């Protein structure tokens, strides 16, 4: 690979990292061709981009990204590294857990999720349980709707009459 090709690859990686709010670094060593192909297909199905990268080039790309600090992740750049880029924070973790039911790889080296850095395979369970932004908004809306639904059901159970409404409110206060 020529110097110009390396520079172009570093620029491409830096661009991907700057645009991405979620990426995982994984150890994909010892995956044979068949399992590697299965992992790539699973990533494609789950809308996760998988790219095998050279550690030195990825480290240089991390240096080029403005406004993000990847210094903690540079320590895990050893051995074979797979870069998984996704839209949701838990997507790659769930994918890794699913794939590891049949294989002992990939192993999570580190993850960057919306300005937070996680290092080590022991973070996998926690990352897999993260809720997406849409799921959190749905939970908040559900919590906000709950008190209003209780008041409405209490009012309708009293028949809509003033005495029934007062009785319902009195029972709730007690």
N, C-alpha and C positions, 0 to 999 in steps of 0.2 A: 504494500500500500504506500503510495507516494505521500509526501508531506501535504500536498494540496488536497488529496482525498481524505486524509486524517483531519485536516482543518475543516473541511466541509462536513464530515461526520460529527465533529465536536460542535460545530455551529447548529447542526440539525438536532443533536441531543440537547443542547442548551435551550433551543427554541421550544422543544417538547417539554422540558422541565419547567420553563418559565410560564408556559400556558397551562400546565397541569397543577391541580390542587391535590391530586392523589396519585402516588406511585409507590410501588413496593420493590424492594431489592431482594432477590431470592437466590438460593444456592441450587443450581440445577445440575450439578456434577453427578456423574454416574447414571444419568438417564440415558437409556439406549435409544436408538433411532425410533423404534416403535412407540415407546412411552413419550418421547419428545414430540412426536407427531400427534399423539393423543392429547398431550397438554396444549399444544398449539390449537388444535380443533376446539377443545373445551374453552380456551381463552376467546376464540373467535365467536363461539356460541354465546358466551357470557358478556360480550362487548368489552373485553379487556385486551389491550394491545400488549403483546409480548415481544420483547426484543432482547437478544443475547448481545451483551456489550462487553467491550474490553475495559477493564477497571481503570486503567490510566486515562483512557479517553473520556470515560464517564466522570472521573475526578476533575479533569480539565473543563468539561462542560459545566459541572457544578460551580466551578470558580467563575465562569462567565455569566451566570444568572444573577441579575441585580435584584436586590430586595429580599432575597431568600437566603437563609443560612443553613447550609447542608454539612457543616463541619462534623457533626456527630455521626453522620452517615458515611463519611469518608473512611472511618476506622473499620467498617465492615466490608470494604471493597477488597476482598481477597478471594482467590479461587474463581470458579466460573460464576458469573453473575447474570441473572435474567432480570430485565427491567419490565415491570408490569405497570401499565398506565391505565387508569379507569376513571369513570365519572363519580362513582360512589365509594366511600371510604371502606365499606365492608365487602364490596364485591370481590376483590382479589383474595381476601382472607377466606371467604366462603369457598371460593374456587380451589384454593390450596387445600383446605380441609377435605373437600370432596375428592380431589385427586389423590390425596394421601391415604384414602381408604384402600387403594390398590397398589400404592407405591410409597416408598419412604422419602421421596423428594416431590416437590421442591421444599426447601427449608427456608423459612423467613429470616433474612439477615437484618432487614430494617424497613421502615415505612415512613413516608412523609404524607400526612393527612392534614390539609388546611392549616399549615404553619406549626403542626405538632409532629414531633419525631419519636418514633418507637423503634427500639433496637432489640433484636433477639427473637428467637422462635417462641419464647414463652409469652409473647404479646399476642400471638395468633388468636387465641380464644376470645380475648377481649375485643380485638379488632373485628372479628367475625360477628360479634354481637352489637356493633355500632349501628345506630339507626341513621337512615339517610335524612336529609333535610326535609323531604316531603313527608316521611313517616313522622318526624317530630312535629311538623306543622299540623298534621292530621290528629296527633295525640292532644295537642294544645286546643284545637278546635273542639274535639270531643269533650275535653275537660270544661271548656267554657260553656258548651251547650248543656251540660248536665244540670246545673242549678236552674236554668230557665225551664227545662223539661219538668223538673220536680215541681216548680211553682204552677206550671200550666196543668199538670195532672192533678195537683191538689185543688186547683180552682174548678176543674171540670168534675171532680168527684163530689163536690158540694152542690152540684146541680146548677151552679151559676147564680144562686141566690145570695143576697147579701149576708144572710145568717150563716149559710154554708161557708162562705168565704171567710167570715170572721172566725168561725169555729176552726177552720183549717189553719188559719194564721195563728190562732191561740194555741192549737196543738203543737205547731212547729216551734213556737216560742218556749214552750214548756219542756 
